[in-house]
């Protein structure tokens, strides 16, 4: 029997995932493809928002979608109906996607002829925030019925996101939802966070969000 | 199921370290777990026991967990305090401009192997 050794490792278990994510970003940059990681709670209107976003941008950008919700054949069918290329990712029942799973998805989808790929992450505000997927930008959706104190309850996701989309503003009169409080709480965690109040249902505010996204895609793909 | 994903990541790192150091059997893995990392020790250990059985390298490996206490830093008065006891608002100056200084780590500390 060999002698037992003690090897000091001293590294975060996320270190390998982060390296893999950086490598994915390098590949995407070479291929001129922008990857958006979209996160939210279940029921925030993520699929509807995504469909409206696709409708607004599909004449100008070649779009692909990776669906990662644990049980979302319904979502995948809705997205397929918009005419863009989409695939279902398999998380094996897990609560988040990591860089490895994202890379498999990107290969399966095929990114060479796409300008924008949207990764619809698992509906959850905790675990997806911990794993870098290799996305160029991270966005989260918070819907009005969820309440304005979410940034206090789930601070990490507000820290890692570049964009906060506040959805379902059309129902604001019926809820005790303070938009200014969200801005205040969210900016306390992340002063650079871009905030877009929208209603995917009525279309209100959607132009500001889709214009921002289009600009980000063009900057990444053409510089 | 969050813990299972974490376990898979630990195993991946251990497998890489084992390859770099030409190790063939790992008997113990020590982990540093932040007090507010959101990981439940019992669940992590259960997932560990299940997942290592599926590997050759780690099949008999024991998991040791050390807790790193959570400490929050206050930007307003530059003090630090216990996160779990006082939460987000600084107990010294009542400021909300605070951030976690330590306590959300999930670090692989060391591996015992031959």
Interface residues (C-beta under 8 A of the other chain):
Chain A: X1 X2 X3 X4 X5 X6 X7 X8 X9 X10 X11 X12 X13 X14 X15 X16 X17 X93 X94 X95 X96 X98 X126 X127 X131 X152 X156 X188
Chain B: X1 X2 X4 X5 X6 X9 X10 X12 X13 X16 X17 X21 X23 X24 X27 X31 X38 X88 X96 X97 X104 X105 X106 X107 X108 X109 X110 X111 X112 X113 X114
